[in-house]
């Protein structure tokens, strides 16, 4: 029993694969099934430790990007993708899995084409409201399509609607559960002061980082801040914040982190009163699982249509407010935080809407579907 996972490039594509792998192993253990061998095919590993913890075997295969702006790499990456298809086809031939599960993204494209060439059953999952190109193409030959938003189905034109199912976005179970006990002590925070959790994505967001830095003097007299700034941005952020807050009595209320690991993220969620975040599908799913009100700032539409779609669908659900990055100022951000935090009825309503939006069984449903296809394939 063999399963190949593909996708990646960002945490939003990678970590849902890990959550599905967790469910696959759990089903096998509970129902005393033969434990499957799971492979991950992609150009690189976003989090090597996560693969190792799940005993997932990595097979490197190149993949080229298609950028939305002019770049000579758009030309050279066509050759990289072509080579990736050849290599992924050879890899799949020797593995010959029972099913391939793709999260989409440029990293998945060569493997999904290889699955098509070898007639290996393919299941795809689209976590954004607006599907990416890789999934729109792969949908034409996929055995099944799982989605996270009810509006996504309309974009898969010409695809039998019976193949499409709304399941939600899979996230790791451990991340979905905030840790309150010891969170304030662990993060060196004051329990009596409301906490803002700022998430700019796994690589950080320069626009959000700069906005928060420029808003510190407005926020810190009333709030304390946990700020995930991105793996390569911590020293820069610390340097700027030290200058801004050098004479401030509230300096210790600002807590920048390069990256929040699993435990730190759960404790940050447990301590937080409100979240400021980009609107990637993974971020929205995690915030909804935590039941926290949020302010989402999508990547501008000319760069990423999917984040804007995600943000407004989530906001229409009543769980968040959307602030567009263009013309966003410290005063506007501060006023929006104050509006939510000072209106108890609104705050509670947003909490309830966030919890209602979350679908905790997404990974389980996908794992079940994969097992169903595996059994059909073996027969």
Secondary structure, DSSP 8 states (H G I E B T S, - for coil): -EEEEE--SSHHHHHHHHHHHHHHHHHHHHTT----EEEEEESS-S-HHHHHHTT-EEEE-------SS--HHHHHHHHHHHHHHHHHHHHHHHH--SEEEE--SHHHHHHHHHHHHTT--EEEEE-SSS--HHHHHHTTT-SEEEESSTTGGGGSTTS-GGGEEE------HHHHS---TTHHHHTT--TTS-EEEEE--TT--HHHHHHHHHHHHHHTTT-EEEEE--TTTHHHHHHHHHHHTTT-TTGGGEEEES---HHHHHHHHHH-SEEEE---HHHHHHHHHHT--EEE----TTT-HHHHHHHHHHHHTTSEEE--STT--HHHHHHHHHHHHT-HHHHHHHHHHHHHH--TTHHHHHHHHHHHHHHHHH-
